Amino acid sequence: MPLAPTSRPGKSSFAKLPRAAAGKRSTPIAVWADAPDVPNKICSNARLGGATSHPANPDGQTNGQGGWDIGLQFVNLTDFATQLEQLLRELPPHMCAQPSISWQPQPCPPVGKVTRLAINAHGEPGRLYLGGSPAVNLVFDPKAEGQALSVQNLPSMVADLERIYNATATGSTIFLMGCLAGQTTAGTELLKQLSQLLPDRRIVAFTTVGYQASGRMWRDKEGCSEPGMRDTIDINKSAYGSQASEDRFDGWDNLNMMPWASDTSPGAKIAQNGQIIRQPPIDVLPASP
């Protein structure tokens, strides 16, 4: 059954959440996280090319999207929440300066919370498949559907969502980086109810088909992929599954035609505190009775 709405927008259904110590220095952390069956394997150092700093224009390169710090791979929502909690205790070595005399990179203590979070998984309207997509040979895959982020499953996910909430900063943005997850009224309801559970966070999902080109985003020397998903104007999945239609493949080098998915790209639908605050120009109306 759907979750009951909170008593008022901006008030969390989670009780007694810890607050950051007043006056404590905080550095923003941007995390890109991949579900088990997405086509790309994200690099743990998610900064473009493994650089020590971000590019001036995060959306200006075609091999990946800038502005991300850390790449994670998870098997389900519980594993994902656990990895985020670990980041609050210990960041990977590339997130802090290493002494020149060190022969082996050392982890470093965290100095902030997550301010940008991308959850990259296959999607359908109102669903993000966090434990893997449904099996193609089944009419209904109970395992995949039971682990999907959906309105129906939100009550059973409250404990893990609370941990994710605590790992993110007030005012942070959480992206559901999956095809069509924000599309139609099903996507709208997921966004509204999820944003009620996670108040003061901007929840972004997409009404369009996203695309990742493994070959164009691959970081050869490290055997992993740059972060990012390209937004398109496609509203239906093609025979290529979650990939965009043929004419979109040829437009990979045209960032105006196929921009990186962001909170301002064509298919982005955004909710905050139980309300839709951005309705994208590209969406699908519900079918007539």
Phi, psi and omega in degrees: 000150181294155176289143173289142180296153176291166186295330176202151179304139177091352179258122183286149172278354177274133183265142170053049177286139181293146178249151178294147180296135182298135176081358182285133180298136182228134176247130182294144178234128179248122187241131173250125185235130182256133171290167188295336188244018176285156188291333184258152174250107188293142175287142180296324169270098187275004174289138186309124180069011183073024183291165179273348179219167181272150176293155181298322177247101186296337182255020188263358180244154184266348182274347180178168180262131179281175176094000179254149183251312191232136176251134178235154170234131184231163181256336178195180185296321180297316178297320179298312179298322179295318179293323177295319178298322179298324179297330179287345178261326186203119179271156177293159187304325185290351181274356178217157180294137180256139177298141184296339182272355182283128179272346180223126180302140181246143174300160181231156181290148179287154180230012180186191177244174182284126179253339174224129184224124177246125177252104188264111182205160176293146184224166170219164179307120180079012182216144171226119189274091186284338179254012182114151182288159177299147177295136185291340182268006180244138174292322177221124180256100185297326181293311181296315182292325180291337179258001181284143172284110183209165179302318182297327184267351183305319180301325181278352183255004188303317184297316179288324177295327176296320179294321177294319178302315181292336180276347182255154182273154173302132181086004181288165179244130179245119181261130168266090187276076178215153179301130165065003187300333179265005188284147175063189179293333178297315177294321179298316181294320177299313181297316182295315182287323177294321180288339171288323177289332182241069185294154179063021169240141176270121182255123185243128171227166189244138180269359186241173177277130176262164184215135172236126179260101186306314183295326182277342185252002186284136176262096192305312187292341183249353178065039181209177188248150171289157178283164173126150172223136180270135176274147180230184174256008179285136180246002177226141176288146182261188176296348179272014180076236185275003180278162179283168182292165188310315185294341177286328181300321182288345182262016184304322183278357180257098183288343175283324180285321185222080185285165173293139179297127181207182180285358177240001181284165192305324186264009186279120172250131189235137175235150174210131178052041175083005182235143172283121181252350171215118174258118185289158178291342181249113177204174180239129178284151178297150181295148178290147179300000000 
